[in-house]
Amino acid sequence: MENYDTYKAHNFITNFINENKDHKFFIFIGGDHSITYATFKALKSVYNNLFLINIDKHFDIRDWSIDNISSGCSFSRLLDEKIISPSDLLEIGILEFYNNEKLFQKAEHYGFEYIRMMELKKNFDKFLELFKKKIEGVEYIYLSFDIDVMDISVCPGSSANSPFGLNSYELIKIFDLILETKKLIAIDIVEVNPIFDFDDMTSKFCAFLIAYILNQL
């Protein structure tokens, strides 16, 4: 980013994708979660049947008419602008204490599917079975991974770190199911904040994750 100009960063991302449409796979590293709006929108023009999986503690469906380019409204913008339909969005890891009741009501109004963190942890193996069936029926997958979904003991380097997040094993199992489909065409890894990190734990985790994905591909 130049001079913290988010609009300029989004334009750069869009132009890069438009100029490199023949690439078979994209990795985007944030930065805040607002980049997903730009990356997904640009890739949707390349891959029409693109399914979006957001692994995140937050819905990120705040009112974008007030703050139209922030980390908290990427998915409401995509939905409101009809760039994505509710049936093509799945959010995994929503944590109750970090989303107010109005956001839950808004998510129900949109009609997209989401999995609460505590339900996921209580029935993880059952979730994996249902998740595998879900992604079998899609053509292409875009994966957005917000680091704050991880437990603070694993990834402290997030502005919204908290307990009761995913552990390393749970995340890799989810990633493996997605990678096995051979349908993943892009991933973004966002919300890493080195200021809050400890011994570069979060940065090392993300570096390993990128290496793991590329090795599997």
Secondary structure, DSSP 8 states (H G I E B T S, - for coil): --TT-HHHHHHHHHHHHHHTTT-S-EEEE-SSTTHHHHHHHHHHTT-SSEEEEEE-SS-----TTTSTTSTT-HHHHHHHTTSS-GGGEEEEEE-GGGS-HHHHHHHHHHT-EEEEHHHHHHTHHHHHHHHHHHHHT-SEEEEEEEGGGBBTTT---BTT-BSS-B-HHHHHHHHHHHHHTT-EEEEEEE-B-GGG-STTHHHHHHHHHHHHHHHH-
